[in-house]
C-alpha cells in the first residue's frame, strides 16, 4: 500500500504541474492576440475520432500550433504564398490574410480529420484549385473562401460540409450541380459577387433541405429567388435591384426569423407579405416604399428608414386588438421618410411593448430636411436614461453615410 500511495501522490503532482503550465500559458505573448475568428461549435454527432499523439504536436514550420489548442494550426497573417503540409491530427486550419494563389492536393494528403479551413483574404482563383481537393476531406464542416478571386463556384465539395462562405469574390454562375450532394449545409454566404437572375433557372437552392441561412446581398438580382427551402431562417437580399415581392412569396418560408432587403427598389408590398409566425427582424430601409403593411405578432424590430412614406397608418399595421396575442414590436426606425407628424398614439395600444421610435430627420418638400418634435421617442425610461439615449443618437447622427452603408451592406455570416 505504501508504494501505491506514493505512486498516486506522484501522479497527482504531475497532473497539477501540467495544469499549471496550461494556466500560465500566455497565448497573446506567443501569437500576438486571440485569432480573429468567430466561435463556431461543431455538431457533436459528427465528431471525428482523432488519433492519440505525443506532446509537443507536429506543426508546419511556417505556422504556430499552441499547446493549449493542440488540434489547431495557425498560419494566418504570415505572407505565405503556398499552403504548408498539414499534419494528420489538425482539425482547424487558419490560413487567412496571406498571398496564397493556389490550393493543390499535396498539402492535404494527410489531413484526414480536418474540420475547418479558413482561406479567406487570399488571391485564390478557381482554376488554381485542384479538382476534388476539398471533396476528399470527408470530415470538413466549415470552409472560408471569402475575399478571394474566385470566378466560379468551387465544387465538388464534401457532403459533410455545413457552412460555406464565398462572399467578396467574382462568382457569376451557379452550375446546376454545384450545390448537389450537400445535405448537411446550414449556411451559405454568396454576398458581394456577380450573380444575377440567370442563376435561378436551375433552382440551385431547392434541394438544400437543412439550409437555415442564405446570404445573397450585394449582387445583381432583380427578382426574388424562387424555390428556397422551407428550412430557411435568415435571408439576406440587401443591395440588389429587387422591385417586387410576389404575393404569397413567403408562404413556403414559415421559419424566417430575420429578413434583410434594404437598398433595393421596392415600391408596393402586398398587405400580408410579411405575415410570418416567427419573424423577429425586418430590414426594408433605403427603398421606395410609400405605404406601410401588416405587422405580424412576432416581429420585434422594424427598419423602414429612407423610404417615401408620408403617413404611417397604424390600422393597416394592426387591424385589430387581441389581448391574448399581444404584438411584440419594440423598435421602429422611420427616419429619412416624408412624415410630417408623429405616429398616432393608437400605435401604443396595438404595440404595447414598443420602447423606441426613431424619427430622426424627415425628407420634407423643402430643400432642407425637417425634423419632428423629437428625433427619438422612448418609453419606460427614467429622465436620465432618456437624456442618455438622446445624446447617443446625436452621436450617431454625426457618423458619415459611408459608416451606415458599411454597417448595412453585409449580412453577418454568424449568429
C-alpha positions in Angstrom: 0.0 0.0 0.0 2.9 2.4 0.7 4.2 2.0 -2.8 0.7 2.6 -4.3 0.2 5.6 -2.2 3.5 7.2 -3.3 2.6 6.4 -6.9 -0.8 8.1 -6.5 0.8 11.2 -5.0 3.3 11.4 -7.8 0.5 11.1 -10.4 -1.5 13.9 -8.7 1.6 16.2 -8.5 2.3 15.5 -12.2 -1.3 16.4 -13.2 -1.1 19.6 -11.1 2.2 20.6 -12.9 0.6 20.1 -16.3 -2.5 22.1 -15.3 -0.4 25.0 -14.0 1.6 25.1 -17.2 -1.6 25.5 -19.3 -2.9 28.0 -16.8 0.2 30.1 -17.1 0.5 29.8 -20.9 0.1 33.3 -22.4 -1.5 32.9 -25.8 -1.1 36.6 -26.7 2.6 36.7 -26.0 3.4 33.9 -28.5 0.8 34.6 -31.1 0.0 38.3 -30.8 -3.6 38.2 -29.7 -6.6 35.9 -30.0 -7.3 34.7 -33.6 -9.9 36.9 -35.2 -12.4 34.0 -35.6 -16.0 33.9 -34.6 -16.8 30.9 -32.4 -18.3 28.0 -34.2 -19.5 25.0 -32.3 -19.3 21.8 -34.3 -22.0 19.3 -34.3 -21.1 16.7 -31.6 -22.8 14.0 -33.5 -20.1 14.3 -36.3 -17.1 14.5 -34.0 -14.2 12.8 -35.8 -12.1 10.3 -34.0 -8.6 11.8 -33.6 -5.6 9.6 -33.1 -3.6 9.9 -30.0 -0.4 12.0 -30.4 2.5 12.9 -28.1 3.4 16.4 -27.0 4.7 18.6 -28.5 2.5 18.1 -31.5 3.7 18.2 -35.1 3.4 21.6 -36.7 4.4 23.1 -40.0 7.5 25.4 -39.5 5.6 28.3 -41.1 2.8 28.1 -38.6 2.0 28.1 -34.9 0.4 25.2 -33.0 -0.4 26.4 -29.5 -0.2 23.6 -26.8 -3.4 24.9 -25.4 -5.2 24.2 -28.7 -3.4 21.1 -30.0 -5.9 20.4 -32.8 -5.4 23.9 -34.4 -2.7 25.2 -36.7 -2.4 29.0 -37.2 -0.7 30.1 -40.4 -2.5 33.4 -40.9 -1.0 36.9 -41.5 2.4 35.4 -42.5 2.7 36.5 -46.2 2.6 32.8 -47.2 2.4 32.1 -50.9 1.8 28.4 -50.6 -0.1 26.1 -48.3 2.2 24.2 -45.9 1.9 20.4 -45.4 -0.9 19.7 -42.8 -0.2 17.2 -40.1 -2.6 14.3 -39.6 -4.1 15.4 -36.3 -5.1 19.0 -37.3 -8.8 19.8 -37.2 -8.8 23.6 -37.6 -6.5 25.2 -40.2 -6.2 29.0 -40.3 -4.6 30.4 -43.5 -6.4 33.7 -43.9 -4.7 37.0 -44.8 -1.9 35.6 -46.9 -0.8 35.7 -50.5 -1.9 32.2 -51.4 -3.0 31.8 -55.1 -3.4 28.0 -55.4 -4.9 25.1 -53.5 -3.1 22.0 -54.5 -4.0 18.5 -53.2 -0.5 17.7 -51.9 -0.6 19.6 -48.6 -3.9 18.0 -47.7 -2.8 14.4 -48.3 -2.7 13.6 -44.6 -5.4 16.0 -43.4 -7.8 13.1 -42.7 -9.5 14.8 -39.7 -9.7 18.4 -40.7 -13.0 20.1 -39.9 -12.4 23.8 -40.6 -10.3 25.6 -43.2 -10.1 29.4 -43.4 -8.5 30.6 -46.7 -10.2 34.0 -46.7 -8.3 37.2 -47.7 -6.0 35.5 -50.2 -5.7 35.6 -54.1 -7.1 32.2 -54.9 -8.7 31.6 -58.4 -11.0 28.8 -59.3 -8.7 27.2 -61.9 -5.9 27.1 -59.3 -7.8 24.8 -57.0 -7.0 21.1 -57.7 -10.2 19.3 -58.7 -11.7 17.4 -55.8 -9.2 18.7 -53.2 -12.0 19.7 -50.8 -14.3 16.8 -51.7 -11.8 14.3 -50.4 -11.9 15.9 -46.9 -14.7 13.7 -45.5 -14.8 15.4 -42.1 -14.8 19.1 -43.3 -17.6 21.1 -41.8 -16.7 24.7 -42.4 -14.9 26.3 -45.4 -14.0 30.0 -45.6 -13.1 31.3 -49.1 -14.4 34.9 -48.9 -12.3 37.8 -50.2 -10.5 35.9 -52.9 -10.5 36.0 -56.7 -12.9 33.1 -57.4 -14.7 33.3 -60.8 -16.6 30.1 -60.3 -18.2 28.2 -57.5 -15.6 25.8 -56.0 -17.2 22.4 -56.5 -17.1 19.5 -55.9 -17.4 19.8 -52.1 -17.7 17.1 -49.4 -21.1 16.0 -48.3 -20.1 16.7 -44.7 -19.9 20.5 -45.3 -22.2 22.6 -43.1 -21.0 26.2 -43.6 -19.6 27.7 -46.8 -18.5 31.3 -47.0 -17.8 32.7 -50.5 -18.5 36.4 -50.1 -16.5 39.1 -51.9 -15.4 37.0 -54.9 -16.2 37.3 -58.7 -18.6 34.4 -59.0 -21.2 35.0 -61.7 -22.7 31.5 -62.2 -24.0 28.6 -60.1 -23.9 25.4 -62.2 -27.0 23.2 -61.7 -24.9 20.5 -59.9 -22.8 22.9 -57.8 -24.9 22.5 -54.7 -25.9 18.9 -55.1 -24.8 16.4 -52.6 -24.6 18.8 -49.7 -27.4 17.5 -47.4 -25.8 19.0 -44.2 -25.4 22.5 -45.4 -26.9 25.0 -43.0 -25.2 28.3 -44.0 -24.3 29.6 -47.4 -22.8 33.1 -48.0 -22.6 34.4 -51.6 -22.7 38.1 -50.8 -20.7 40.6 -52.9 -20.3 38.5 -56.1 -21.6 39.0 -59.7 -24.7 36.8 -59.5 -27.9 37.8 -61.4 -31.3 36.2 -62.0 -30.0 33.7 -64.6 -28.6 31.6 -61.7 -32.2 30.9 -60.6 -33.1 29.0 -63.8 -31.8 25.7 -62.4 -33.2 26.3 -58.9 -29.8 25.8 -57.2 -31.1 26.1 -53.6 -34.3 23.9 -53.8 -32.7 20.7 -52.6 -30.8 22.1 -49.6 -33.2 20.7 -47.0 -31.3 21.9 -43.9 -30.3 25.4 -45.1 -31.1 27.9 -42.4 -29.1 31.0 -43.6 -28.7 32.3 -47.1 -26.7 35.5 -47.9 -27.2 36.9 -51.4 -26.6 40.6 -50.6 -24.6 42.9 -53.0 -25.3 41.1 -56.2 -27.3 41.9 -59.3 -30.7 40.3 -58.6 -33.8 41.9 -59.9 -36.3 39.3 -58.7 -36.8 37.3 -55.5 -35.1 33.9 -55.6 -37.6 31.1 -56.3 -37.9 27.7 -54.7 -36.0 28.4 -51.5 -36.1 25.6 -48.9 -38.7 25.9 -46.2 -36.0 25.4 -43.5 -34.6 28.9 -44.2 -34.5 31.2 -41.1 -32.1 34.1 -42.2 -32.3 35.6 -45.7 -30.2 38.5 -46.8 -31.0 40.2 -50.1 -30.0 43.8 -49.4 -28.1 45.8 -52.0 -29.7 44.3 -55.1 -32.2 45.7 -57.6 -35.4 43.9 -56.5 -38.5 45.9 -57.2 -41.3 43.4 -56.4 -42.2 40.7 -53.9 -44.7 38.3 -55.4 -47.9 37.8 -53.3 -47.7 34.8 -51.0 -44.0 34.5 -51.7 -43.2 33.8 -48.0 -45.9 31.1 -47.6 -43.3 28.4 -48.2 -40.8 30.0 -45.8 -42.6 29.8 -42.4 -39.4 29.6 -40.4 -38.0 33.0 -41.4 -36.6 34.9 -38.4 -34.6 37.7 -40.0 -35.1 39.2 -43.4 -32.9 41.9 -44.8 -34.0 43.7 -48.0 -32.6 47.2 -47.6 -31.1 49.1 -50.5 -33.4 47.7 -53.2 -36.1 49.2 -55.4 -39.2 48.0 -53.5 -42.3 50.2 -54.0 -45.5 48.4 -53.3 -45.7 45.5 -50.9 -48.8 43.3 -50.7 -50.6 43.8 -47.4 -49.9 40.4 -45.8 -46.5 39.8 -47.4 -44.7 39.5 -44.0 -47.3 37.7 -42.1 -44.8 35.1 -40.8 -45.2 33.3 -37.5 -41.5 33.5 -36.4 -40.1 36.7 -37.9 -38.2 38.9 -35.4 -36.2 41.3 -37.5 -37.3 43.1 -40.8 -35.0 45.5 -42.7 -36.6 47.4 -45.6 -34.7 50.7 -45.3 -33.4 52.6 -48.4 -36.2 51.5 -50.8 -39.1 53.4 -52.4 -41.9 52.4 -50.1 -44.9 54.8 -49.9 -47.1 52.8 -47.5 -46.7 50.5 -44.5 -48.0 47.0 -44.3 -49.4 44.4 -41.8 -47.1 43.8 -38.8 -47.1 40.1 -37.6 -47.4 39.4 -33.9 -43.8 38.1 -33.6 -41.9 41.0 -35.2 -39.7 42.9 -32.7 -37.5 45.2 -34.9 -38.7 47.1 -37.9 -36.4 49.2 -40.1 -38.2 51.3 -42.8 -35.8 54.3 -42.9 -35.1 56.3 -46.1 -38.3 55.5 -48.0 -41.1 57.7 -49.3 -43.7 57.2 -46.6 -45.8 60.3 -45.8 -48.2 58.8 -43.3 -48.0 55.7 -41.1 -51.4 54.1 -41.0 -51.4 52.2 -37.7 -54.7 50.5 -38.7 -53.0 48.9 -41.7 -50.2 47.7 -39.4 -52.6 46.5 -36.7 -56.2 45.9 -38.0 -57.5 44.6 -34.6 -56.6 44.4 -31.0 -56.1 40.9 -29.5 -55.3 41.0 -25.7 -54.5 37.3 -25.9 -51.9 37.7 -28.7 -50.0 40.9 -27.9 -47.8 42.1 -30.7 -44.1 42.0 -29.8 -42.9 45.1 -31.7 -40.4 47.1 -29.6 -38.4 49.2 -32.1 -39.2 51.2 -35.3 -36.8 53.2 -37.3 -38.6 55.7 -39.6 -36.1 58.5 -40.3 -35.5 59.9 -43.8 -39.1 59.4 -44.9 -41.6 62.2 -45.6 -43.5 62.2 -42.3 -45.0 65.5 -41.1 -46.3 64.3 -37.8 -45.5 61.5 -35.3 -47.2 58.1 -35.4 -50.7 58.1 -33.9 -50.9 57.2 -30.2 -53.2 54.3 -31.2 -49.9 52.5 -32.0 -49.3 52.1 -28.3 -52.5 50.1 -27.9 -51.6 47.9 -30.8 -47.9 47.6 -29.8 -47.9 47.9 -26.0 -44.3 46.7 -25.8 -42.8 49.4 -28.1 -39.9 51.2 -26.5 -38.3 53.2 -29.3 -39.5 55.1 -32.4 -36.6 56.8 -34.1 -37.9 59.7 -36.2 -34.6 61.4 -37.0 -34.7 63.8 -39.9 -37.5 63.7 -42.4 -37.3 64.5 -46.1 -39.8 67.3 -46.4 -40.9 69.1 -49.5 -38.4 71.9 -49.0 -34.7 71.9 -49.8 -33.6 71.0 -46.3 -34.8 68.0 -44.2 -37.3 68.6 -41.5 -37.4 67.2 -38.0 -40.3 66.1 -35.9 -40.6 67.4 -32.3 -38.3 64.7 -31.1 -35.9 62.5 -33.1 -36.3 59.7 -30.6 -39.3 58.5 -28.7 -38.6 56.1 -25.8 -40.9 54.6 -23.3 -40.2 53.1 -19.8 -37.1 55.1 -19.3 -36.1 57.5 -16.5 -35.3 61.1 -17.3 -31.6 60.3 -17.0 -31.9 57.3 -19.3 -33.9 59.3 -21.8 -31.3 62.0 -22.0 -28.5 59.5 -22.4 -30.5 57.9 -25.3 -30.9 61.3 -26.9 -27.1 62.0 -26.5 -26.3 58.6 -28.1 -28.5 59.4 -31.1 -26.8 62.8 -31.5 -23.5 61.0 -31.7 -24.9 58.5 -34.2 -26.1 61.4 -36.4 -22.5 62.6 -36.7 -21.5 59.4 -38.3 -20.8 59.5 -42.1 -23.1 58.0 -44.6 -20.3 55.6 -45.5 -20.3 54.3 -42.0 -24.0 53.5 -42.2 -23.6 51.9 -45.7 -20.7 49.8 -44.4 -22.8 48.6 -41.5 -25.9 47.8 -43.6 -24.2 46.4 -46.6 -23.3 42.9 -45.4 -25.4 40.3 -43.6 -23.0 39.0 -40.9 -22.5 35.3 -41.6 -22.6 34.4 -37.9 -25.5 34.0 -35.5 
